[in-house]
Amino acid sequence: MSKRQTRNCEVPVTPALDLEIETLAIRAGHERTHELEHSEALFLTSSFVFNSAEEAAERFSGKSPGNVYSRFSNPTVRMFEQRIAAMEGGERAVALASGMSAIVSTCIALLKAGDHVVCSRSVFGTTVVIFEKYLKKFGVECTFVDLPDLQQWEAAIQPNTRMLFLETPSNPLGEVADIRRLSELAKSRDILLVVDNCFCTPVLQRPLELGADIVIHSATKYLDGQGRCVGGVVVGPNQLMEEVYGFLRSGGPTMSPFNAWVFLKGLEVLGVRMRAHCENAQRIAEWLEAQPLVEKVFYGGLPSHPQHELAKQQQSGFGGIVSFRIKGGREEAWRFINGTRLISITANLGDVKTTITHPATTTHGRVSPEARAQAGITENLMRLSIGLESVTDLQEDLARGFAAVQAAPK
Ligand SMILES: *Cc1c(COP(=O)(O)O)cnc(C)c1O
């Protein structure tokens, strides 16, 4: 590493300086142009020029490094990839157009007909659709298991199992899996362990350090953090990421440079945001637990949460997602949602703005009723993504929701 690079903290994927996550979030992966701009440059260009036919040939063949075409190489996207790879402690990251395209690209790149996947029941609804409907069409079978139950994971493994896929904490119930023990199980059978780290972000949990092979993000959520862009990223060892990159290059689910630039800016404040999300969510979860109309609150930071101890051990914070069941059914849940005034009714999460959603009829609406029931997504369940507004204002808004339920004709 040259002195100038060190001076400017152009921290590559393997940091030369031993930096903390908050610093990596702000400094890692930055490559300055000859203009020496302080903030990351946005390269809004679909293609790049060559000085000669010879250089064009070398670039296309991959013999000389450099940009060719923004479907698969763009400096702004590369900066985002390098930054998130450094934060997750992975060798390489590949950015994609969305969280779902990150999941699909990983599967297409690393699975083949005849392979089998074991997946947690409580993953993002669309992830279930991908495994149940689309991968099945191409001969990849999937077995769903209860996220925290190690014995179920072990029992579901077949000779052709190639991948274990999970989210921890899960959406929307915040169940927690023991990543280290699952990684031991996966390694002993030569199976890839893929963790969707969307809810924690590398600020609160680094699955690769716990033995996972691949980390996936929907960058749309906390990595952006202000609800502006859709994007995704996959992080892991060079050898596996080369496969994912190969699919990106041909298949084309590309992250736009503009979105990458927004995500770079989002990452810079991820450290402070995540700490504030955790603090607000803890206060709201405790408050909800004391409300008479609440049947149950799901938040890893509550001692009542079945995996509270594991979450405390594995994560450096419990995150911003709080789910709860209201006494009653769909009618009460919808009444509650409609009774709020400040909180946004939207399926998005991980935003500075607090959001509320009814998973059974939105995010998990396309999941079969049986699968939904097994995953605990009941009609009286609501998911809050706690933002960074004043907790007092949020409590007042939630109180409006409870008041609307109480005022309903019986
Ligand atoms: C939103 C989400 C996804 C999908 O990401 P998109 O960016 O919406 O495609 C995947 N996993 C989890 C946990 C999510 O919350």
PDBQT file of the ligand as one rigid body, heavy atoms in Angstrom, charges set to zero:
ROOT
HETATM    1  C1  LIG A 501     -36.269  -6.766   2.442  1.00  0.00    +0.000 C 
HETATM    2  C2  LIG A 501     -35.584  -8.020   2.735  1.00  0.00    +0.000 A 
HETATM    3  C3  LIG A 501     -35.097  -8.818   1.698  1.00  0.00    +0.000 A 
HETATM    4  C4  LIG A 501     -35.310  -8.460   0.234  1.00  0.00    +0.000 C 
HETATM    5  O1  LIG A 501     -34.635  -7.312  -0.105  1.00  0.00    +0.000 OA
HETATM    6  P1  LIG A 501     -35.096  -6.304  -1.295  1.00  0.00    +0.000 P 
HETATM    7  O2  LIG A 501     -34.047  -5.270  -1.268  1.00  0.00    +0.000 OA
HETATM    8  O3  LIG A 501     -36.453  -5.814  -0.932  1.00  0.00    +0.000 OA
HETATM    9  O4  LIG A 501     -35.118  -7.106  -2.534  1.00  0.00    +0.000 OA
HETATM   10  C5  LIG A 501     -34.409  -9.967   2.033  1.00  0.00    +0.000 A 
HETATM   11  N1  LIG A 501     -34.219 -10.319   3.314  1.00  0.00    +0.000 NA
HETATM   12  C6  LIG A 501     -34.698  -9.582   4.344  1.00  0.00    +0.000 A 
HETATM   13  C7  LIG A 501     -34.452 -10.014   5.731  1.00  0.00    +0.000 C 
HETATM   14  C8  LIG A 501     -35.397  -8.409   4.094  1.00  0.00    +0.000 A 
HETATM   15  O5  LIG A 501     -35.868  -7.696   5.103  1.00  0.00    +0.000 OA
ENDROOT
TORSDOF 0
